[in-house]
Amino acid sequence: MPLFWLSLAFITGIVLGEYLDWHINVWVIMGVFAFLLLCLSRLLRYFSIQTYQSIRDSIPSLPISYPLFIIFLCLGAVRLLAAQPDHTDPEFIAAHNETDKEVTVRGVLDAPADVRDTYINLRVEAERLRYDGEAQSVPVSGLLLGSVEAGGDWHYGDYVALRGLLQTPPENEEFSYRDYLAHQGIYATMSSAEGIRLERGHGNPILGVIYALKRRALATVYQLWPDPEASLMAGILLGVESGIPENVQEAFRNTGTSHIIVISGFNITIIAGLFVLLFSRLLGRLRGAIAAALAIAIYTILVGADPAVVRAAIMGYVALLAWLVGRRQAGLTTLMFTAFMMAVFDPYILWNVGFLLSFAATLGLVLYAEPLTQIFTNLTSRVIPATATER
């Protein structure tokens, strides 16, 4: 349980850091004060001062000490505020938004191209920027989402040049596209951009191989089945839903079965179970778990590493570890620790709709699956033999 409370404190700190207009120094000072208070409490406990004992007994108990809870709370807020870029820094790409001057941005595609019906979205890790009419380019950093016309053979790791107007993502009363992209680390867009590929192979070579495998698998799916069956299979197996016709997606939504075509914990469970079952018998318990862990990592990247998939993958790793050491995992603690781990690497994950829906669905299973099963068993045992209801 202490791990649950520490994870909850960190996540709460991120949320407070977003909605409380406090400077990062305020959170740092609070964290330092809580740390000093924690050290003082340890010293008092060590010397067993009677006065301190009476004060401590009068305070409501918590599975962890209050100063430690506050420390992790402040760490969460500091993590969020530290992740926010400086929009006035000329080396940050968003500082060049809304200048009404066309620029050419060079950088590397850090994700596969997002192919739509009439255009293609390219997510570029910017490296150099040059204004039209100027000879020299300047170094920049940050993510750029550029939209180019349909067509072209774009792949992860391509070194590209996009030319157009840098814009701040729009927002209105109904939806903030700006906040949506900001939670992905994107603060600049370039619509109707002119794009050319300069070189290939600038990305991570391992990711390049995995994405190439995904393209090969997707092509194989479309060779084996006709549409819309092929598009549906691509969504279920590879997480590629762009080819599924709108009427088919609408039918899944209306019937409440959209989860069938969404990569989730069920896929991870099947992969982990198969690899553990096969390789633990051939290679032993430890090597079988390592093989399953590698398979989970490759599949997670293969299907796009969406937040819901990453959440399921981390919980799968925890389950593998528990199986290795012969311990049962606590579902609620595992879920909260998973959210903590994801928030450490990306604090904005807490505002991702896919993550929130996946987290809520898993939380519902953890909290209510067993009680509802027990209630159903008790009700049905009144009309059917108890041995049959427990199968």
FILUM-696355 format. One record per atom (N, C-alpha, C): residue in one letter; x, z, y. Coordinates in steps of 0.05 Angstrom, whole numbers, plus 5000, padded with zeros to 4 digits. Atoms other than C-alpha are relative to their C-alpha. Example, Ala and Ser with C-alpha at 12.3 -4.5 7.8 and 13.67 -1.06 7.14 Angstrom:
# residues 2
A501850004976 A524651564910 A501850005024 S498449994976 S527351434979 S498550145022 
//
This chain:
# residues 391
M501650004976 M500050005000 M501750005026 P498550024975 P505550115052 P500649715008 L499550284993 L507149365047 L497549885012 F502550114988 F499849215062 F499850085029 W500349904972 W499849655125 W502249885018 L497950124984 L506549375150 L499349715006 S500850284995 S504048665141 S497749985019 L502349994982 L497548835175 L500850065029 A499049934974 A501249145233 A501449765014 F498650244989 F505648525243 F498049795009 I502050204994 I499648055241 I498350095024 T501549904977 T495748505290 T501649975025 G498350034976 G501648485337 G500149725010 I500050284992 I501647725337 I497449945015 V502650054987 V494247715355 V499950145027 L500049864974 L495148235410 L501949865020 G498250154982 G501147845437 G498849755011 E501350244990 E496747235444 E497950065022 Y502349954982 Y490947565480 Y500650225022 L499249814979 L494448115520 L502249875017 D498150134982 D498047855581 D502250195007 W497849824997 W504048305571 W502649844997 H497450125002 H511248105583 H501450094974 I498649945025 I515748085522 I501650265002 N498549764997 N519848655551 N498450254995 V501849775004 V513849125548 V499950064970 W500149965029 W513349015473 W502750104989 V497449915009 V520849105464 V500450305006 I499749724992 I520749765502 I498250184982 M501849855018 M514750005460 M501350034973 G498750005026 G518449815397 G502350194998 V497749824998 V524750175418 V499150295001 F501049734999 F520850795436 F498950094973 A501049935026 A517250785369 A502350054980 F497749965017 F523950705334 F501450275005 L498949734994 L526751315370 L498350224990 L501949795010 L520551705353 L500150024969 L499750005029 L521351495280 L502650164992 C497549855006 C528651745280 C499650305005 L500449724994 L526452395312 L498350134978 S501749895021 S521052495260 S501550044974 R498449975024 R526052385204 R501950245002 L498349774996 L530752895235 L498450264998 L501749765001 L525153405243 L499250064971 R500749965028 R523053295171 R502450104984 Y497649925014 Y530253375148 Y500550305005 F499549724994 F530954045184 F497650184995 S502449855008 S523854245164 S499250215021 I500849824979 I521954545231 I497050074996 Q502749915006 Q515654955222 Q498049905020 T501850094979 T512554755289 T499349714995 Y500550285005 Y513354025273 Y498149964976 Q501750015024 Q510154145204 Q497150045007 S502749944993 S503954445235 S498849775016 I501050224984 I503353865285 I499449764981 R500350235018 R504353345230 R497550034982 D502349955017 D499053665186 D497349965014 S502450024985 S493953635242 S499349715007 I500550284993 I494652865251 I498949864975 P501150145023 P490352415207 P502249844985 S497950125017 S494452135149 S499749695000 L499950295003 L496551405142 L502149954979 P498150055022 P500151095082 P502849965010 I497350024988 I506050965129 I500050165026 S499949844975 S508551335190 S499049835023 Y501050144977 Y505351165256 Y502249855016 P497950154986 P511950985290 P500849744986 L499350245014 L513550495235 L497949785003 F502350194995 F506650175243 F500349875028 I499750114973 I507850105318 I502449815002 I497650175000 I514749815306 I499349724990 F500750265011 F511949255263 F497949865018 L501950114981 L506249165313 L501549865023 C498550114978 C511249045368 C501749764991 L498450225011 L515548595324 L498249744998 G501850235001 G509448145313 G499549885028 A500450104973 A508148085388 A502549865011 V497550114991 V515447955402 V500549734987 R499650255015 R515647415348 R498349785013 L501750214988 L509847045380 L501049925027 L499250064973 L512347095451 L502749855000 A497450135001 A519446885431 A499749714990 A500450275010 A516546265397 A498849815022 Q501150174979 Q513346015462 Q502249875016 P497950144986 P517645485495 P499850035030 D499950004971 D519745455568 D499349725009 H500950264992 H515744875596 H501449905025 T498550084977 T520144855658 T502849914994 D497350085008 D526544725620 D500249704998 P499850305001 P528543995632 P500949894973 E499250095027 E531343965561 E497850034980 F502449995017 F524444115533 F498249775006 I501350254995 I520443485524 I497450035016 A502549974985 A513943765552 A500450035030 A499549984971 A517343875619 A499849735013 H500150274989 H517043115628 H497249894998 N502850095001 N509443075618 N498949945028 E501550064975 E504942765671 E501749915023 T498350104978 T510542435711 T499149735009 D501050274993 D506841765712 D502349794999 K497850195004 K513441435693 K500349954970 E499650065028 E514441075628 E502850084991 V497449915010 V519941365585 V500349894971 T499450065027 T523341195520 T501250254986 V499149765014 V524141765471 V501149924973 R498850055026 R528741725412 R500050264984 G500049775017 G528242195353 G499549934971 V500350045029 V527042285279 V497250084992 L502649935012 L520442275242 L500350244982 D499649765016 D519942975214 D497750044980 A502249995019 A513642825173 A499249724993 P501050275006 P510542225137 P498049915022 A501850114980 A506541765182 A497150064992 D502949955004 D499141945191 D498549745006 V501250274997 V495741275179 V496950035004 R502850014995 R488841185210 R499049714999 D501150275002 D484140585213 D501249815020 T499150184979 T486540295279 T502750075012 Y497449914989 Y492940675294 Y501550184980 I498449835017 I498441095264 I501250225018 N498849784986 N500641785288 N502850064988 L497249945008 L508141925286 L500850265013 R499149754990 R510742625293 R503149995001 V497150054995 V517742575324 V501350255010 E498249794989 E523143105333 E501849865020 A498750154979 A525642865400 A502950085003 E497149954996 E533142805414 E501049905027 R499150114975 R534142355474 R497649885015 L502250104983 L529642145533 L501349845023 R499050164978 R530741585584 R497649885015 Y502150124983 Y526341385643 Y500649715004 D499750294995 D525040645654 D501549965027 G498550054976 G529940375705 G502650165003 E497649834999 E535240905691 E501849924976 A498150085021 A541540755651 A500550224980 Q499249785016 Q542941445625 Q497650144987 S502049845013 S538841835575 S500850295000 V499449715000 V538442595573 V499150124974 P500749865025 P538243065513 P497450165004 V502549845000 V531443375498 V499550104972 S500849895025 S528343775443 S497050055000 G502949955003 G521343915417 G498649774985 L501550195015 L516043545379 L498249825018 L501750194986 L512442925404 L498249864980 L501950155017 L506142625374 L499449745014 G500450264989 G506041885387 G498149834983 S501950185014 S500541385370 S500949715004 V499250284999 V502740675353 V497949834986 E502050175013 E498640075331 E500449994970 A499950005030 A496840005258 A501949794990 G498050185012 G501839665213 G502850125002 G497249895000 G509239765203 G500550184976 D499149855024 D513140105148 D501450265009 W498849754990 W514240815175 W500350204978 H499449805020 H517441345132 H501350255012 Y498649764992 Y519842055138 Y503049955003 G497250034996 G526942085166 G500849755015 D499350234983 D526541435206 D500950095027 Y499249954973 Y530341455271 Y498749795017 V501850194986 V525441145320 V500350035030 A500249994971 A524440985394 A497149945008 L502750034990 L517641075427 L500149975030 R500150054971 R516140795496 R497150025009 G502649974989 G510241005538 G500050235020 L500449784981 L507441555583 L499850274984 L500349735012 L508542285563 L497750145013 Q502449874990 Q502042675569 Q499750274987 T500849745011 T499643385560 T497549964984 P502550045016 P494443415504 P497650105015 P502449934985 P487443445533 P498550244988 E501849795009 E482344005529 E497449985016 N502549994986 N475044095547 N498550254991 E501549765006 E469544615541 E499450034970 E500849995028 E467944435469 E502450034982 F497649995018 F474944345439 F502549975016 S497450014986 S482044455462 S502049874981 Y498050155016 Y486443915431 Y502850115007 R497549894991 R492044235471 R500850244983 D499449765016 D491544905435 D500349924970 Y499850095028 Y490544545368 Y502849904994 L497350105005 L497144175375 L502150215006 A498049794994 A500744775407 A500450184976 H499749835024 H499345175344 H501649864978 Q498250155018 Q503344625308 Q502749965013 G497550034986 G508944665359 G500349745015 I500050264986 I506944005393 I498850055028 Y500949964972 Y506444025469 Y500049745016 A499950254986 A507243285487 A498949784982 T501150225015 T503542655465 T500649745015 M499650264988 M504441915477 M498149804986 S502050185011 S498241485465 S500749715006 S499550294997 S498640735457 S503049945005 A497150034997 A506140775449 A501049754987 E498550225013 E510840205433 E502250124983 G498049875018 G514940405373 G501649804984 I498250155018 I520840115337 I501750194984 R498249845017 R525040375280 R502849905004 L497250074995 L532440395295 L501750034975 E498549965025 E535240675230 E498350154980 R501349855021 R533140995165 R501850234991 G498549795014 G535241615127 G501250215017 H498949794983 H536142125182 H498750274994 G501349755007 G531742655150 G501550154978 N498949855022 N533143165096 N499849834975 P500150185024 P535142775033 P498250094978 I501849895021 I531343234986 I497149945007 L502850064991 L524943165027 L499549704998 G500350295001 G526142415030 G499349914971 V500650075028 V526242374954 V497250084992 I502649905007 I519942794948 I497849835012 Y502050174987 Y516142374999 Y500049724988 A500050265013 A518441734965 A498550024973 L501549965025 L515742014899 L497050015006 K502849994993 K509142154935 K498949725005 R500850284995 R508741424959 R499749854974 R500150145027 R510141184888 R497650094985 A502349895015 A504941644858 A497449905012 L502550104987 L499741424910 L499549714993 A500350285008 A501040694895 A499149974971 T500850015028 T500340834821 T497050074996 V502849925001 V493641174832 V498249765007 Y501650234992 Y490940564868 Y500249764981 Q499750205020 Q493540114813 Q498250064975 L501549925024 L489940514759 L497050005004 W502949984995 W483140604792 W499249845024 P501150144976 P478740214840 P499050215020 D501349834981 D475940514904 D497050024995 P498949764987 P472740994918 P501250214981 E498949815020 E475041324853 E503050055006 A497249964995 A482341204871 A500550185024 S499649834976 S481741514940 S499250294994 L500849735008 L478142104910 L502150144983 M497949895016 M483542204858 M502550065017 A497749954983 A488942144912 A499650255016 G500549754986 G485542704950 G500250244983 I499949775018 I484943154890 I502850064991 L497349965011 L491943044863 L502250025021 L497850024981 L496142884924 L499450095028 G500849904974 G492243154983 G499749785021 V500350234982 V491442455014 V497049945002 E502950044997 E484242445040 E499349785019 S500650214980 S484841885091 S498549764988 G501350235012 G482441365041 G497250054990 I502749935010 I476041735021 I497949915020 P502050094981 P470041385052 P498450235013 E501449794985 E466241785104 E497550094986 N502549925013 N459741765065 N500550184975 V499349835023 V463242065004 V500850285010 Q499349744989 Q466342615046 Q497550155010 E502549874990 E459542755078 E498450104976 A501449915024 A456442805008 A501250264989 F498749755009 F461543324988 F499450235019 R500649794981 R460343715052 R497150104997 N502849935002 N452743695044 N499450164974 T500549865025 T453143944972 T501850254997 G498349765002 G458244494988 G502249984980 T497950035020 T463444204941 T502649885011 S497650124987 S468843994991 S502650124988 H497649885011 H473644484958 H501149854976 I499050155023 I474144014899 I502249815008 I498050204992 I478143504939 I502150125018 V498049874984 V482344024975 V502150134982 I497849875015 I489144234947 I499950305006 S500349714996 S488644984936 S501450154978 G498749835020 G490745564892 G499549914971 F500650095027 F487345244832 F502149814990 N497950195007 N492344674832 N502750144994 I497549855004 I498245154839 I499950164974 T500349845024 T495545594783 T500449824975 I499750185022 I495144994736 I502949934996 I497250085002 I502244774752 I501750234990 A498549775008 A505145474746 A499550074971 G500749935028 G501445604681 G501249814980 L498950205018 L503544954649 L503150024997 F497149995001 F510945024667 F500950264986 V499349755014 V511145754645 V499549984971 L500750025028 L507645594580 L502049824985 L498250195013 L512245004564 L502950104999 F497149944997 F519045224590 F500850284992 S499349735008 S518745964575 S500550014969 R499650015029 R518345794501 R502649854993 L497650165005 L523945284505 L502650135012 L497649914985 L528645614556 L500150305003 G500049714996 G526646344556 G498250075024 R501949904980 R522446774602 R501049945029 L498950024972 L527046764664 L500249705008 R499650294993 R528746014661 R497349865002 G502750114998 G521445854649 G498750065027 A501049924974 A519546234712 A501449845022 I498550164980 I525045864751 I499049725001 A501150285001 A522445194727 A497249995013 A502750004987 A515345384748 A500350035030 A499649964972 A517945614816 A500949735013 L499250264990 L521444944827 L497749805001 A502350185001 A515244564806 A498050065022 I501949934978 I510944954855 I501149915027 A498750084974 A515944814912 A499749705004 I500150304998 I516244064897 I497149915005 Y502850084997 Y508644004890 Y498950085028 T500949924973 T507544394955 T500949805021 I499050194980 I511943914994 I498749734995 L501250265007 L509043314956 L497349965012 V502850024990 V501943454979 V499850055030 G500049984971 G503943575051 G500550285011 A499449724991 A505244335053 A498150095021 D502049894982 D498744485088 D499950304998 P500049705001 P497745225106 P498650114975 A501449905023 A492645315050 A501749974975 V498350055024 V497545024999 V502450195001 V497849814997 V503345445026 V499150284993 R501049735007 R499046065021 R499750034970 A500349995029 A497345904949 A502850004986 A497350015012 A504745744933 A501450275002 I498749734998 I507246414960 I498750204982 M501449815019 M501946794921 M500749934972 G499150075027 G504046394860 G502750114994 Y497349895004 Y511246614870 Y499850304995 V500349715005 V509047344875 V498950054972 A501049965027 A505047264811 A502149954979 L497850055019 L511146964776 L501950244999 L498249775000 L515447544799 L498750244986 A501449785014 A510248044775 A500049964970 W499950065029 W510047694708 W502850044989 L497249965009 L517647714703 L500650294995 V499249725001 V518248454716 V497950174985 G502049855016 G512048634676 G498250185016 R501749834983 R507948904733 R497549845008 R502450124990 R500848764756 R500249985030 Q500050034971 Q500148494826 Q497450105012 A502349924986 A495348794876 A499149775018 G500950244987 G491148224902 G500050035031 L500249964971 L489848514972 L502750025013 T497449974989 T497048704983 T501549734999 T498750265002 T499548024958 T499049815021 L501250184980 L494747655004 L501150075028 M499149934974 M496748055065 M503049955004 F497250054999 F504148005049 F500549705003 T499750294997 T503347245042 T499449925029 A500550064972 A500147215111 A502350095018 F497749904985 F505847635138 F502449804998 M497750185003 M511147165109 M499649745015 M500550254986 M507746545137 M500150045030 A500049954971 A506946875205 A502850055011 V497249974992 V514347055207 V501249735007 F498850264995 F516246325202 F498449845021 D501750144980 D510346065244 D497850185009 P502149814991 P506446575284 P497349875007 Y502550144992 Y501346045305 Y498449934976 I501550065024 I499145975233 I497450164999 L502549834999 L493946525247 L497749865014 W502150154987 W490046015288 W499549744987 N500550245015 N490245465237 N497550034983 V502649975013 V483245335211 V500349984970 G499650025029 G485645115142 G501050264988 F498949745010 F489645765134 F497850215001 L502149804998 L483846195159 L497949974979 L502050045021 L478845885111 L501150074973 S498849945026 S483645935053 S500450314997 F499649715001 F485346655071 F497350154995 A502649875003 A477946845078 A498949974972 A501050055027 A476046515012 A501450174979 T498549845019 T481646864975 T499450305003 L500849724995 L479947535008 L497350064987 G502649955012 G472847454985 G500250024970 L499649985029 L475147334913 L501250264993 V498649755006 V479747934915 V498150245003 L501749774994 L474548404944 L497450014983 Y502850005011 Y468048174911 Y499849874972 A500350145026 A469547764848 A499550204977 E500349805022 E470348374802 E497450165002 P502649854998 P464448784830 P497649824994 L502350185006 L459748174827 L499949934971 T500050055029 T462048024757 T498950244984 Q501049765013 Q460648744737 Q496950025003 I502949984995 I453748724769 I498549794983 F501250215017 F452148064733 F500050094971 T499949915028 T454448354667 T498050224994 N501949785004 N450248984676 N497149894999 L502750114999 L444048574694 L499349844975 T500550175023 T444748074637 T500050154974 S499949855025 S446348604586 S497350144993 R502649895005 R439248854593 R498249824983 V501650195016 V436448224561 V501649864978 I498350125021 I442447964520 I501850224990 P498149815010 P447048354475 P502550035017 A497749954983 A452848674512 A502549844992 T497750155009 T458048324469 T500049715010 A500250284991 A455447644491 A500549985030 T499650014971 T455447804566 T502950045007 E497249954993 E462748024564 E501949784992 R498350235008 R465347364535 R500649835024 
//
